[in-house]
Amino acid sequence: MPLFAIIDKNVASSILRIDTDKKTDVTLSELFHDQASQFMSHHSNGIIFCAGYKPSYGERFEIDKFKGSTALLDAVKRNTAIPKWDPSKVKIENIKALFMPVKINNTDYICLQTFNKGQVLDISKSLFLSNQTFTMANTSGFNIDDKAVAVIENDKIYFRSFHKLRSIFNMDSYFVSATDKQVTMFSCHSKFEVAPGFDLNTVADTVVRTKITLIQNSKILETESISALKKAATKVNFPLKTIGSGKNEKIVMPSEKKDIKKLLDFLEEDIFTAEISKKIYKSNSKRPYK
């Protein structure tokens, strides 16, 4: 079974077949099999994907009826009909991911790897020995990654990093980080006091945008009063700064990124007090217990 490449939007064909000789095919099959097997055995505790939660070592996310699996399953079933990759027509930099079908305990899977520029081999200035004579290379080359980013079983996908998976598939239907417009709307919420001229977008990295989406989805700013938020802040010893009083009281939006992230951690309920020890912790990840 050949190796396949998932190509970016700059190329008409979204999947291309990478032909290899028999010896290479055997080696690749073993590598992808071992990676898929290790992924499934080491991260055997499957949990439904939950944005904002970071799986522990033994856990993996699962998404049923994953739309992105359709094209990959089709490529495996009719591999000879998939266009062959021609490096002279499609640049190696257009590759987003590599995948191969594998069989583990009589179950068919697809093992998926991400592909990045660091895997491209620059051999244009390399000399190779052939028949006792060195010659300049004139071919393309790349490295195979040492671990799987996801494993697909029929229409179900298993993965650990949503960020890495999003570099391959369109994951907007599962979770979308806040856009510039949404970040602006968030900072303009009636519960915030923002310094004149400050634009939250200037410091809104991926973490900030993710937190904003999670806070908006929770609707905590709509359901909880400033008074309730102040009481919660006191319990976890969070220095929630406000201005004004009564109905006019607002939360002061910090201007420094580190302070903004701390505020977002609080609003996203990422700071908690342990019930037994009463110690205050920042959660590195969380998902609903039930």
GUDOPA-678329 format. One record per atom (N, C-alpha, C): residue in one letter; x negated, y negated, z. Coordinates in steps of 0.02 Angstrom, whole numbers, padded with zeros to 5 digits, always signed. Atoms other than C-alpha are relative to their C-alpha. Layout:
<sites>
AXYZ...
</sites>
This chain:
<sites>
M-00042+00060+00000M+00000+00000+00000M-00044-00062+00000P+00043+00058+00005P-00074-00169-00048P+00007-00050+00057L-00002+00056-00046L-00112-00321+00057L+00041-00055-00034F-00041+00054+00028F+00011-00466+00034F-00020-00066+00032A+00013+00067-00025A-00011-00653+00052A+00064-00042-00005I-00055+00048+00001I+00123-00780+00100I-00030-00067-00021I+00028+00061+00031I+00094-00937-00004I+00041-00061+00020D-00036+00061-00019D+00138-01117+00038D+00044-00026-00057K-00049+00026+00046K+00266-01223-00052K-00029-00029-00064N+00031+00028+00059N+00140-01288-00178N-00005+00049-00058V+00003-00052+00051V+00151-01124-00273V+00070+00029-00010A-00067-00025+00016A+00305-01054-00362A+00016+00065+00036S-00010-00066-00032S+00284-00876-00295S-00016-00004+00074S+00010+00005-00072S+00306-00869-00107S-00041+00058+00028I+00039-00058-00021I+00225-00697-00093I-00039+00027-00060L+00042-00028+00052L+00080-00627-00194L-00033+00063+00025R+00032-00063-00017R+00000-00455-00198R-00076-00007-00009I+00073+00002+00004I-00187-00442-00161I-00025+00071-00012D+00024-00067+00017D-00259-00290-00250D-00069+00012+00029T+00065-00020-00027T-00403-00199-00166T-00016+00070-00025D+00018-00068+00020D-00501-00042-00208D+00022+00048+00055K-00025-00051-00046K-00457+00122-00122K-00034-00002+00068K+00037+00001-00063K-00594+00110+00009K+00022-00059+00043T-00021+00060-00037T-00544-00067+00058T+00071+00007+00024D-00070-00009-00018D-00360-00020+00058D+00006+00043+00063V-00001-00044-00059V-00393+00119+00184V-00022-00038+00062T+00026+00039-00056T-00495+00004+00295T+00050-00052+00024L-00049+00051-00018L-00365-00134+00290L+00061+00032+00033S-00058-00034-00029S-00224-00012+00326S-00013+00019+00073E+00019-00019-00068E-00317+00049+00480E-00002-00061+00046L+00005+00061-00039L-00352-00129+00539L+00069-00027+00019F-00067+00027-00012F-00172-00187+00521F+00040+00048+00045H-00034-00049-00043H-00107-00026+00599H-00021-00008+00072D+00026+00006-00068D-00220-00045+00750D+00024-00065+00033Q-00021+00064-00027Q-00173-00229+00771Q+00074+00002+00019A-00072-00005-00015A+00014-00193+00762A+00012+00045+00061S-00007-00047-00055S-00003-00046+00880S-00021-00032+00066Q+00024+00034-00060Q-00102-00149+01005Q+00050-00053+00022F-00048+00052-00015F+00023-00292+00995F+00062+00031+00034M-00062-00030-00027M+00173-00178+01027M-00011+00033+00067S+00013-00036-00063S+00091-00080+01168S-00021-00047+00056H+00024+00047-00051H+00007-00225+01259H+00054-00051+00020H-00054+00048-00013H+00159-00340+01246H+00067+00035-00009S-00057-00045+00009S+00295-00211+01270S+00066-00024+00029N-00061+00025-00031N+00419-00312+01372N+00033-00053-00045G-00032+00046+00047G+00535-00391+01243G+00051-00044+00034I-00048+00048-00026I+00632-00549+01287I+00027-00042-00057I-00030+00043+00051I+00751-00654+01183I-00036-00067-00001F+00037+00063+00006F+00663-00809+01116F+00034-00056+00039C-00024+00055-00041C+00681-00955+01236C-00050-00057-00007A+00044+00058+00010A+00607-01124+01187A-00022-00028+00067G+00026+00029-00062G+00495-01196+01322G-00029+00053+00047Y+00027-00053-00042Y+00451-01026+01396Y-00063+00029-00032K+00062-00029+00024K+00275-00957+01380K-00005+00072+00025P+00001-00070-00022P+00271-00766+01382P-00063+00017+00040S+00058-00025-00036S+00158-00683+01509S-00032+00054-00044Y+00039-00045+00043Y+00030-00557+01444Y+00041+00059-00025G-00036-00061+00020G+00147-00407+01441G+00065-00013-00037E-00064+00017+00031E+00292-00501+01362E-00008-00020-00074R-00002+00024+00069R+00342-00539+01183R+00070-00026-00014F-00065+00025+00021F+00481-00641+01106F+00030+00046-00053E-00034-00038+00052E+00612-00557+00997E+00055-00043-00030I-00055+00033+00035I+00728-00631+00867I+00033+00051-00046D-00038-00046+00042D+00862-00520+00791D+00024-00037-00063K-00024+00027+00064K+00920-00545+00611K-00041-00060-00022F+00046+00054+00018F+00767-00650+00574F+00000-00009-00075K-00008+00014+00071K+00793-00733+00405K-00065+00008-00039G+00064-00002+00035G+00608-00740+00362G-00024+00070-00017S+00023-00069+00013S+00590-00550+00362S+00023+00027-00067T-00030-00026+00062T+00696-00525+00205T-00050+00004-00057A+00047+00002+00056A+00565-00577+00078A-00058+00048+00010L+00056-00045-00014L+00428-00476+00164L+00020+00073-00008L-00025-00068+00008L+00532-00318+00171L+00010+00017-00073D-00010-00010+00071D+00576-00340-00012D-00067+00012-00036A+00066-00007+00030A+00392-00359-00058A-00029+00069+00012V+00026-00067-00017V+00347-00198+00031V+00036+00055-00040K-00039-00051+00034K+00489-00100-00051K-00015+00003-00075R+00014+00001+00072R+00446-00155-00228R-00066-00036-00014N+00065+00034+00001N+00263-00199-00212N-00029-00009-00070T+00028+00006+00068T+00220-00167-00396T+00033-00057-00039A-00035+00054+00035A+00346-00301-00447A-00023-00069+00025I+00024+00063-00029I+00261-00434-00339I-00060-00024-00041P+00056+00026+00040P+00144-00548-00440P-00067+00009+00035K+00067-00009-00027K-00040-00514-00417K-00034-00068+00010W+00035+00063-00014W-00145-00651-00338W-00059-00008-00047D+00055+00018+00044D-00260-00734-00463D-00032-00063+00030P+00033+00058-00032P-00384-00848-00369P-00015-00057-00047S+00014+00053+00048S-00416-00945-00529S+00062-00044-00012K-00062+00037+00010K-00233-01000-00532K+00030-00024+00067V-00026+00018-00066V-00185-01002-00348V-00059-00003+00048K+00057+00009-00044K-00315-01073-00229K+00009+00039+00065I-00001-00038-00062I-00360-00974-00075I+00028-00042+00057E-00025+00045-00052E-00315-01127+00029E+00076-00002+00002N-00074+00000+00002N-00132-01102-00022N+00029+00058+00040I-00024-00057-00040I-00122-00942+00082I+00017-00022+00071K-00021+00016-00068K-00025-00963+00245K-00006+00060+00047A+00001-00060-00042A-00023-00783+00307A-00013+00062-00043L+00011-00065+00032L-00068-00603+00266L+00043+00052+00036F-00038-00053-00033F+00036-00448+00297F-00006+00066-00038M+00001-00068+00027M+00039-00261+00270M+00051+00043+00036P-00045-00047-00034P+00164-00123+00306P-00041+00051+00038V+00033-00052-00040V+00114+00000+00443V+00053+00046+00028K-00046-00048-00031K+00191+00154+00521K-00028+00019+00068I+00020-00017-00068I+00184+00182+00709I+00052+00047+00029N-00046-00050-00028N+00260+00339+00783N+00062+00010-00045N-00052-00012+00050N+00361+00367+00623N+00049-00058-00009T-00041+00060+00010T+00434+00190+00630T-00037-00049-00044D+00031+00047+00047D+00401+00067+00489D+00001-00071+00028Y+00008+00070-00022Y+00337-00106+00535Y-00037-00039-00054I+00043+00044+00039I+00257-00254+00450I-00043-00038+00049C+00047+00036-00043C+00102-00325+00532C-00019-00065-00034L+00009+00067+00028L+00081-00512+00506L-00056-00038+00035Q+00053+00042-00025Q-00072-00623+00526Q+00007-00070-00027T+00005+00067+00027T-00092-00810+00510T-00064-00004-00041F+00061+00010+00041F-00220-00874+00384F-00017-00074+00003N+00021+00070-00003N-00321-01033+00404N-00065-00010-00038K+00059+00017+00039K-00462-01123+00318K-00064+00029+00028G+00060-00028-00031G-00587-01054+00442G-00015+00071-00023Q+00010-00068+00024Q-00563-00882+00366Q-00029+00002-00071V+00026+00003+00068V-00618-00940+00193V-00076+00001+00002L+00073-00007+00003L-00796-00888+00153L-00028-00045-00055D+00034+00042+00050D-00904-01019+00066D-00062+00037-00023I+00057-00040+00024I-01015-00904-00034I-00030-00029-00064S+00024+00030+00062S-01049-01024-00177S-00075-00012+00000K+00072+00011-00004K-01226-01051-00112K-00037+00062+00026S+00029-00061-00026S-01257-00871-00061S-00034+00040-00055L+00036-00044+00047L-01380-00752-00143L+00014+00073+00019F-00013-00071-00011F-01338-00567-00162F-00049+00042-00040L+00048-00044+00033L-01455-00425-00205L+00036+00050-00043S-00029-00048+00047S-01409-00323-00358S-00055+00026-00045N+00053-00031+00040N-01529-00200-00440N-00067-00034+00010Q+00065+00030-00019Q-01677-00276-00348Q-00007-00072-00022T+00002+00070+00021T-01630-00450-00411T+00054-00040+00036F-00048+00042-00034F-01546-00589-00315F+00037-00044-00051T-00042+00041+00044T-01402-00681-00398T+00048-00042+00041M-00048+00044-00034M-01287-00825-00350M+00070+00030-00004A-00069-00026-00001A-01110-00777-00299A+00045-00045-00041N-00049+00039+00039N-00967-00831-00411N+00071+00026+00013T-00065-00028-00017T-00820-00750-00321T+00028-00033+00063S-00033+00026-00060S-00694-00796-00185S-00004+00052+00055G+00001-00047-00055G-00694-00719-00013G+00032-00028+00062F-00031+00022-00063F-00608-00726+00156F-00005+00055+00052N+00001-00046-00056N-00608-00645+00327N+00070+00021+00019I-00063-00024-00028I-00469-00541+00401I+00000-00017+00075D-00004+00018-00071D-00409-00602+00572D-00003+00063+00042D+00009-00058-00043D-00436-00490+00722D+00061+00017+00042K-00060-00017-00038K-00258-00491+00790K+00063-00020-00037A-00064+00014+00031A-00077-00491+00738A+00033-00059+00034V-00038+00055-00028V+00028-00647+00761V+00073+00020+00010A-00069-00023-00006A+00192-00553+00738A+00006+00070-00031V-00016-00066+00028V+00265-00382+00700V+00074+00000-00017I-00069-00001+00023I+00425-00357+00600I+00025+00072-00005E-00034-00065+00006E+00543-00208+00615E+00069-00012-00028N-00062+00015+00036N+00683-00216+00488N+00012-00076+00002D-00014+00072-00001D+00764-00386+00521D-00015-00031+00069K+00019+00026-00066K+00692-00407+00696K-00075-00018+00000I+00070+00020-00004I+00530-00502+00729I-00021-00005+00073Y+00030+00003-00067Y+00418-00486+00882Y-00059-00048-00005F+00056+00048+00002F+00297-00628+00922F-00010-00029+00070R+00015+00032-00064R+00217-00726+01064R-00006-00076-00006S+00010+00072+00008S+00176-00897+00993S+00048-00028-00052F-00047+00033+00046F+00318-00998+00918F-00037-00049-00045H+00039+00048+00039H+00192-01128+00861H-00034+00033-00060K+00033-00035+00055K+00095-01002+00757K+00050+00027-00050L-00051-00026+00046L+00252-00925+00686L+00029-00056-00043R-00027+00057+00037R+00313-01097+00635R-00047-00023-00056S+00047+00017+00053S+00154-01119+00531S+00010+00044-00062I-00013-00047+00055I+00217-00975+00422I+00071-00007-00026F-00071+00001+00019F+00407-00984+00423F+00033-00066+00021N-00041+00057-00021N+00536-01122+00432N+00041+00022+00060M-00032-00020-00062M+00593-01107+00612M+00049-00052+00027D-00044+00055-00022D+00705-01261+00618D+00067+00025+00028S-00065-00025-00024S+00861-01155+00645S-00006+00030+00070Y+00010-00029-00066Y+00783-01084+00804Y-00022-00052+00051F+00020+00054-00045F+00702-01239+00878F-00035-00054-00040V+00031+00056+00035V+00656-01412+00813V-00025-00051+00052S+00027+00052-00044S+00540-01532+00905S+00030-00067-00020A-00030+00065+00013A+00603-01709+00918A-00034-00038-00056T+00025+00041+00055T+00583-01816+00762T-00015-00070+00027D+00014+00069-00021D+00524-01997+00768D+00064-00035+00021K-00064+00033-00015K+00705-02054+00765K+00027+00025+00067Q-00026-00028-00063Q+00752-01937+00908Q-00042-00024+00059V+00044+00026-00053V+00601-01993+01010V+00021-00072+00018T-00022+00069-00010T+00656-02174+00986T+00067-00003+00037M-00066-00002-00032M+00836-02133+01034M-00007+00021+00073F+00011-00023-00068F+00773-02042+01189F-00025-00057+00044S+00028+00054-00040S+00670-02190+01248S+00049-00058+00009C-00051+00054-00004C+00819-02305+01216C+00060+00021+00043H-00055-00023-00042H+00930-02203+01333H+00014-00051+00055S-00021+00050-00050S+01027-02311+01455S-00031+00010+00068K+00029-00013-00066K+00941-02228+01603K-00074-00021+00003F+00070+00019+00002F+00768-02290+01548F-00010-00076-00006E+00023+00069+00008E+00682-02458+01566E-00068+00005-00035V+00061-00005+00040V+00550-02473+01430V-00031-00069-00008A+00035+00064+00007A+00418-02609+01422A+00009-00028-00070P-00009+00031+00067P+00445-02733+01278P-00058+00017-00046G+00051-00015+00050G+00353-02680+01121G-00029+00070+00004F+00027-00068-00006F+00314-02504+01184F+00038+00048-00044D-00030-00050+00045D+00345-02366+01055D-00022+00069+00023L+00017-00066-00026L+00352-02191+01129L-00029+00045-00055N+00027-00041+00055N+00312-02119+00957N-00076-00003-00005T+00073+00008+00006T+00133-02183+00971T-00038+00050+00043V+00032-00049-00044V+00096-02056+01108V+00035+00068-00001A-00041-00061+00002A+00221-01921+01061A-00034+00056-00040D+00029-00059+00032D+00119-01765+01024D+00050+00058+00002T-00044-00058+00003T+00191-01590+01004T+00031+00016+00068V-00026-00014-00067V+00208-01564+01192V+00054-00049+00020V-00050+00051-00016V+00300-01728+01216V+00064+00010-00039R-00059-00009+00042R+00417-01696+01070R+00039+00062+00020T-00033-00061-00023T+00454-01520+01131T+00038-00013+00065K-00032+00016-00064K+00492-01583+01306K+00063-00042-00011I-00057+00044+00013I+00606-01718+01238I+00059+00040-00027T-00054-00041+00027T+00706-01591+01138T+00032+00042+00055L-00026-00042-00054L+00723-01477+01290L+00042-00042+00049I-00037+00044-00045I+00780-01623+01399I+00067-00021-00032Q-00062+00019+00035Q+00906-01679+01268Q+00049+00059-00002N-00043-00059+00002N+00972-01502+01252N+00032+00015+00068S-00027-00013-00068S+00994-01489+01441S+00053-00051+00020K-00047+00055-00014K+01092-01654+01442K-00004-00024+00072I+00007+00020-00071I+01022-01690+01615I+00008-00075+00010L-00007+00073-00006L+01018-01877+01581L+00073-00022-00003E-00072+00016+00004E+01204-01873+01543E+00038+00025+00061T-00038-00032-00054T+01258-01760+01685T-00022-00020+00070E+00025+00017-00067E+01148-01821+01829E-00008-00076+00007S+00006+00071-00014S+01152-01993+01907S-00072-00016+00021I+00066+00022-00023I+00997-02095+01950I-00010+00020+00073S+00004-00018-00071S+01036-02063+02133S-00017+00074+00009A+00013-00072-00004A+01037-01874+02105A-00072+00015-00022L+00068-00011+00024L+00874-01883+02008L-00051-00023+00051K+00045+00025-00052K+00793-01985+02147K-00004+00050+00058K+00000-00050-00053K+00845-01855+02276K-00041+00061-00020A+00038-00057+00025A+00774-01716+02168A-00074-00015-00001A+00070+00020+00002A+00612-01813+02147A-00031+00001+00070T+00024-00001-00069T+00596-01831+02335T-00015+00071+00023K+00009-00069-00021K+00615-01644+02361K-00065+00031-00027V+00061-00028+00030V+00470-01605+02244V-00058-00050+00004N+00053+00050-00010N+00369-01758+02297N-00023-00031-00066F+00017+00032+00063F+00376-01834+02123F+00012-00075+00005P-00006+00073-00006P+00344-02023+02116P+00043-00030-00056L-00045+00027+00051L+00497-02070+02013L+00009-00075+00010K-00005+00072-00006K+00488-02256+01981K+00064-00025-00033T-00062+00029+00027T+00649-02352+01957T-00001-00076+00009I-00007+00072-00004I+00699-02532+01935I+00074-00017+00002G-00070+00019-00007G+00860-02621+01981G+00034+00037+00056S-00038-00034-00053S+00997-02558+02095S+00071+00014-00023G-00070-00017+00016G+01170-02480+02091G+00006+00024-00072K-00013-00020+00068K+01241-02459+01917K-00054-00024-00049N+00052+00028+00043N+01096-02560+01846N-00068+00031+00011E+00065-00031-00014E+00959-02449+01916E-00020+00045-00059K+00026-00039+00056K+00849-02370+01783K-00068+00031+00017I+00065-00033-00008I+00699-02253+01772I-00051-00039-00043V+00052+00036+00037V+00540-02345+01722V-00039+00050-00043M+00037-00043+00047M+00463-02264+01567M-00074-00021+00002P+00072+00016-00002P+00272-02255+01590P-00025-00015-00071S+00030+00014+00065S+00159-02314+01450S-00061+00045-00014E+00056-00046+00009E+00015-02192+01480E+00025+00070-00014K-00023-00066+00021K+00031-02021+01397K+00004+00049+00059K+00001-00048-00055K-00018-01923+01553K+00058-00012+00048D-00055+00016-00044D+00113-02014+01656D+00068+00015-00033I-00060-00017+00037I+00244-01992+01521I+00013+00075+00004K-00008-00073-00003K+00212-01804+01520K+00021+00022+00069K-00021-00018-00068K+00229-01798+01709K+00074-00014+00010L-00071+00017-00005L+00397-01886+01697L+00043+00051-00038L-00037-00049+00039L+00454-01767+01561L+00000+00068+00034D+00003-00062-00039D+00396-01619+01666D+00055+00000+00053F-00051+00006-00053F+00508-01681+01807F+00070+00005-00029L-00067+00001+00029L+00659-01714+01696L+00018+00068-00032E-00012-00066+00031E+00637-01544+01612E+00001+00054+00054E-00001-00045-00058E+00635-01467+01787E-00057+00049-00002D+00060-00041+00004D+00459-01404+01763D-00042-00007+00064I+00031+00006-00065I+00414-01449+01943I+00048+00030+00051F-00046-00032-00047F+00484-01343+02082F-00033+00014+00068T+00022-00017-00067T+00471-01301+02267T+00012+00074+00012A-00008-00071-00014A+00439-01119+02311A+00043+00008+00063E-00049-00007-00055E+00580-01061+02425E-00032+00026+00064I+00030-00030-00060I+00469-00960+02543I-00054-00045+00030S+00056+00039-00026S+00309-01061+02558S+00015-00075+00002K-00019+00070+00006K+00394-01227+02516K-00055-00042-00035K+00052+00036+00037K+00240-01271+02413K+00029-00024-00067I-00024+00029+00063I+00265-01379+02259I-00045+00023-00057Y+00038-00026+00057Y+00214-01307+02091Y+00024-00032-00064K-00021+00017+00068K+00215-01354+01908K+00005+00066-00037S-00009-00062+00036S+00286-01213+01807S-00035-00004-00067N+00032+00000+00065N+00178-01164+01659N+00048+00027-00054S-00050-00024+00047S+00332-01086+01580S+00060+00023+00041K-00060-00024-00035K+00509-01038+01622K+00054+00019-00050R-00059-00018+00039R+00666-00959+01555R+00055+00018+00050P-00054-00016-00047P+00838-00928+01632P-00009+00070+00030Y+00008-00066-00034Y+00831-00787+01761Y+00056+00047-00022K-00057-00041+00022K+01003-00725+01706K+00030-00031-00062
</sites>
